[in-house]
Amino acid sequence: MNSIFFTNVHEVLLKNTKKFLLEKLDPIKNEINEKKEFPLSLLKEMGKEGFFGPLIPSAHGGTELGMIAHCLITELISTFNVALSVSRTPCILDGYLLNKYGSEEQKKTYLKNIATAHKICSICVTEEEAGSNVAGIKTRAEKKGEHYILNGSKKFITNAGLADYYFIWAITNKNVNSRQGMSVFLVEKDTPGLTIENPYNLMGINGVWNGIVNLQNVEVPETNLIGKEGEGFSSLMDTFNVERLTLSSECNGISMVALKDSKEYVRNRTQFGQPISSFQIIKFKIAKMATKLQAARLLTYSAARLMELEQDVTKEASMAKAFSSETAVKIALEAVQIHGGNGYTNMYSAERYLRDAKFFMIGGGTSEIQNLIIAREELKKIHQKNEKFFF
């Protein structure tokens, strides 16, 4: 696969990233899971290393290495501890959004801080009654002179309480369809009226800050509107493609390490006088795990390549996200089974992989929603009279 998607630049990036993570993240990856917290300083160091900047131009502090490089970094971080990658993800998404839709002044003011992780971001879309139905958000932004007044509440927000910049999607025109009446704003953490709640723990991805963002008469200057008023929905749909490939890479990282741990375990675990790797049923399990992982990575990197070619990857990104997340759960579940009773304890990481993997079938758009998107895109073809079939 490396020769298909990776250049010499990617190979150097892989080597340097792995060296950094082995030194900085590997020694504490299990501690993060146990204590359910990670050192913010590590996230900041990752920013200084350029891990936050592949989709941001060098003129604004990024590395502009592209989508494949971003997926490679994401995948590798996730093989150590995916919680760190999940905490990085909103910064990647908001950086992409700001670079593509923001004004030059906004880029000068905020992008370098995002690219270097000097400031941490949060992407705020989900609400109590608007999860899969993004268009159903109720948060309002009312124009008052040269400011907007925001009121509403966001739920299940990654980096809630940790972030410096909150990107808030809100309805600015209630008289039109929300898809045409939605806008996005950058709200800084100390803005009066913005409050945070962290009322729940998560099943997995231990260490991730996740909670509720409340907005009560939050006043932001009109200069903090990202893009044009009413274009928040379309810019969000674009950003979702980046999110889906990011989450796909996180899933693939989990799958990679779950498979690696399983192979090491079966070589060393002895039953009936021989390593269990010699048993045909174990060989079949490993073969199926490896095949599913290969397919998931190919889907992800091919979609990333298409994005770099500036193609519409709505269908491909959803395919990658749906398949990679389901694959990660299946591979992690098989890893637990291979480890037997040991796999059901916290003495091995297999149980963590399973808990972490399940998040991705829900977060970033459920598998059911991804399949609806895929079907919608496929069914468009019946209206294209000159469709060229590949078979």
C-alpha positions, 0 to 999 in steps of 0.5 A, a space after each residue: 500500500 505504501 508504494 501506491 499512496 505514500 511518497 518519500 515525504 510521507 515516509 519521512 513523516 511516518 518515521 519522524 512521527 513514530 519517533 516522537 510518539 514512541 518517546 512522548 506518548 507510548 510511555 503514558 498511553 495506558 496511564 491516560 486510559 486509567 486516569 481518564 486524562 492526558 497532559 495538555 502539554 503533550 497536545 501542544 507539543 504535537 502542534 509544535 511538531 506540525 501534527 495540526 497543520 497538514 491542511 493549513 498553508 505554510 503562510 499561516 503556520 501549517 505544513 500543507 502536506 495534504 490529506 494523505 499526510 493528515 490521515 497518516 499522522 491520525 492513524 499513527 497517533 491512534 495506534 498508541 492512544 486514540 483519545 489524543 487523536 480525537 482531541 486533535 480532530 476539532 482543531 483539524 476541522 476548524 482549521 480546514 473550515 477557517 482556511 477555506 471559508 474565513 476572511 483574510 483577517 480571520 486567517 491572520 488572526 487565528 490560523 497560526 494559533 490553530 496550526 501550532 496548537 497554541 489554541 485548542 478548538 471545539 466544533 459545536 454542532 450537535 444539540 439535544 434534538 439535533 444529532 443525525 438531523 443537523 438541519 434541526 439545530 435550534 441555537 439562534 444568532 440574532 443580528 444586533 448592529 455590528 454584533 450577533 447575539 447567540 442563544 442555545 445549547 450544544 451537546 456531546 461537544 469534544 474539548 468542551 472546557 478545554 478549548 480556546 476557540 468554539 466554532 458555533 453553528 446557529 440559525 441566523 434566518 428562521 424564515 427560510 429552510 435551515 439549510 439556507 439559514 444556518 451560519 457559523 461563528 468563532 466564539 472565544 472561551 472567555 466570552 460572557 454568557 458561554 458556560 461549560 458543563 461536563 456531566 457525564 463520562 464516556 464508555 471509551 476514548 478515556 481522557 477526551 473532554 466532552 460536555 455541554 456548551 451553553 450560550 446565553 446572550 453571547 455577544 460576538 462581533 460580526 467579524 467572527 462570522 465565518 464565511 457568509 451568513 446563511 452558508 453555514 450548512 454548506 460549509 459544514 457538509 464540506 467539513 464533514 468529509 474531512 471529519 469522516 476521513 479523519 475518523 476513518 483513520 482513527 478507526 484504522 489505527 485502532 484496527 492496526 494495533 488490535 491486529 498487532 497485539 493479537 498476532 503477538 499474543 497468539 505467538 506467545 500463548 501456549 495451549 495443548 503444548 503448542 502456540 495457539 498461532 498453529 491452530 487453523 481457527 486462529 489463523 482464519 481469525 488473523 486472516 480475516 482481521 488483516 483483510 478487513 483492515 487492508 480494505 478499510 485503509 484502501 477505502 480511506 487513503 483512496 478517498 484522501 487521494 481523491 480529495 487532494 485531487 479536489 474531487 467530490 468525496 461525499 460518497 467515498 468519505 462516507 464509505 470509508 467512515 462506515 466501513 472503517 468504524 464497523 471494521 474496527 469494532 469487529 477487529 477489536 471484538 475478535 482481539 478480545 476473543 483471541 485473548 480469551 479470559 485475558 482479553 476481558 481484563 484490563 491487563 491487556 489493551 484489547 478491551 480498551 480497543 473495543 470500547 474506543 472503537 464503538 464510539 466511531 460507529 456513533 460519533 461523526 455521523 452514525 453508520 446508519 447515516 453514512 449508509 443513507 448518504 452512500 445510497 443517496 449518492 448511488 441512486 443519483 446515477 439512475 438519473 444520469 443517462 450517460 453513466 459509464 459503468 466500470 464493468 
